[in-house]
């Protein structure tokens, strides 16, 4: 339950926005259990019980929002990385040249990226569309927990 560092940190940040890690709090891993625990808590606010905090529906909602926002940012970066291909295609068409790229392939890929948020497992289980564009391959998706 307490093995996902980023999930715990995002829930702590949402619940304690006035606190700043690592100055006000930090996590360490319990070597026996493999769970993360609060090893530093310098705030005057009472120290939360992580297991209780992470078990709330609000914690899952907070984490889902943070993860969804991260995925949307990667998606937007992937779409932005292809903007030059649209501009190149339009220029080639205006000049009467044979387009380098098939605009329908670009459109299809961008639509698949746009539809990521409609996937049944979003945001926990996202299947990224396969790209044939090397500039989008450099933008690595967040690994699944």
C-alpha positions as CSV (number, residue, x, y, z in Angstrom):
1,X,0.0,0.0,0.0
2,X,2.8,2.4,0.8
3,X,5.2,1.3,-2.0
4,X,4.4,4.0,-4.6
5,X,6.7,7.0,-3.8
6,X,5.2,9.4,-6.4
7,X,1.7,8.6,-5.3
8,X,2.5,9.3,-1.6
9,X,4.3,12.5,-2.4
10,X,1.5,13.8,-4.6
11,X,-1.1,13.1,-1.9
12,X,1.1,14.7,0.8
13,X,1.6,17.8,-1.4
14,X,-2.2,18.1,-2.0
15,X,-3.1,17.7,1.6
16,X,-0.3,19.9,3.0
17,X,0.3,22.6,0.3
18,X,2.1,24.9,2.8
19,X,4.8,22.3,3.5
20,X,7.8,21.9,1.3
21,X,9.7,18.6,0.9
22,X,12.4,17.8,1.9
23,X,12.6,20.7,4.4
24,X,9.2,20.0,6.1
25,X,8.9,16.3,5.4
26,X,10.6,13.5,3.6
27,X,10.0,9.8,3.0
28,X,12.3,6.9,3.6
29,X,11.9,3.2,2.9
30,X,11.4,0.7,5.7
31,X,13.9,-2.0,4.7
32,X,11.9,-4.8,6.3
33,X,8.5,-4.1,4.8
34,X,9.6,-2.2,1.7
35,X,7.0,0.5,2.5
36,X,7.7,4.2,2.5
37,X,7.3,6.1,5.8
38,X,7.7,9.6,7.0
39,X,11.2,9.9,8.3
40,X,11.2,13.7,8.7
41,X,8.3,15.8,9.8
42,X,9.3,19.2,11.1
43,X,5.9,21.0,10.8
44,X,3.9,22.1,13.7
45,X,0.9,20.4,12.0
46,X,0.4,17.0,13.5
47,X,2.1,14.2,11.6
48,X,-0.3,12.2,9.5
49,X,-0.6,8.4,9.6
50,X,0.4,7.6,6.0
51,X,-1.7,4.4,5.8
52,X,-4.8,6.2,6.9
53,X,-4.1,9.2,4.6
54,X,-3.4,6.9,1.6
55,X,-6.5,4.8,2.2
56,X,-9.0,7.6,1.7
57,X,-11.0,8.1,-1.5
58,X,-9.7,11.6,-1.6
59,X,-6.1,10.3,-1.8
60,X,-6.9,8.2,-4.9
61,X,-8.7,11.1,-6.5
62,X,-5.8,13.4,-5.8
63,X,-3.3,10.9,-7.3
64,X,-5.5,10.3,-10.3
65,X,-5.7,14.0,-11.0
66,X,-1.9,14.4,-10.7
67,X,-1.2,11.4,-12.9
68,X,-3.8,12.5,-15.5
69,X,-2.2,15.9,-15.7
70,X,1.2,14.4,-16.2
71,X,-0.1,12.2,-19.0
72,X,-1.8,15.2,-20.7
73,X,1.4,17.1,-20.6
74,X,3.3,14.3,-22.3
75,X,0.5,14.0,-24.8
76,X,0.6,17.7,-25.6
77,X,4.4,17.6,-26.0
78,X,4.0,14.7,-28.5
79,X,1.4,16.6,-30.5
80,X,3.6,19.8,-30.4
81,X,6.6,17.8,-31.7
82,X,4.7,17.2,-34.9
83,X,3.6,20.7,-35.6
84,X,6.5,21.3,-38.0
85,X,5.2,18.3,-40.1
86,X,1.9,20.1,-40.6
87,X,3.7,23.3,-41.6
88,X,6.0,21.4,-43.9
89,X,3.0,19.6,-45.5
90,X,1.1,22.9,-46.0
91,X,4.2,24.6,-47.6
92,X,4.8,21.6,-49.9
93,X,1.2,21.7,-51.1
94,X,1.2,25.4,-51.6
95,X,4.4,25.1,-53.7
96,X,2.9,22.2,-55.7
97,X,5.5,19.8,-54.4
98,X,4.8,16.2,-53.4
99,X,4.2,16.2,-49.7
100,X,6.9,14.4,-47.7
101,X,4.4,13.1,-45.1
102,X,1.0,11.6,-45.5
103,X,-1.1,14.1,-43.6
104,X,-3.8,11.4,-42.9
105,X,-1.2,9.4,-41.0
106,X,-0.3,12.4,-38.9
107,X,-3.9,13.2,-38.3
108,X,-4.7,9.6,-37.3
109,X,-1.8,9.5,-34.8
110,X,-2.7,12.9,-33.3
111,X,-6.3,11.8,-32.9
112,X,-5.1,8.6,-31.1
113,X,-3.2,10.8,-28.7
114,X,-6.2,13.0,-28.2
115,X,-8.3,10.0,-27.3
116,X,-6.0,8.7,-24.6
117,X,-8.2,10.3,-21.9
118,X,-11.1,8.2,-23.2
119,X,-9.3,4.9,-22.6
120,X,-11.0,2.7,-19.9
121,X,-7.9,2.5,-17.7
122,X,-7.0,6.2,-17.8
123,X,-5.0,7.4,-16.0
124,X,-3.6,4.3,-14.4
125,X,-3.4,2.1,-17.5
126,X,-2.7,4.1,-20.6
127,X,-1.8,2.4,-23.9
128,X,0.2,4.9,-25.9
129,X,-0.4,4.8,-29.7
130,X,2.5,3.6,-31.8
131,X,4.3,6.4,-33.5
132,X,6.1,6.3,-36.8
133,X,7.6,9.7,-36.0
134,X,11.0,9.7,-34.3
135,X,10.6,13.0,-32.7
136,X,7.7,11.7,-30.6
137,X,9.6,8.6,-29.5
138,X,12.0,10.8,-27.5
139,X,9.1,11.9,-25.3
140,X,9.0,8.9,-23.0
141,X,5.6,8.1,-21.3
142,X,5.4,7.8,-17.6
143,X,5.9,4.1,-16.7
144,X,2.9,2.4,-15.1
145,X,3.2,1.8,-11.4
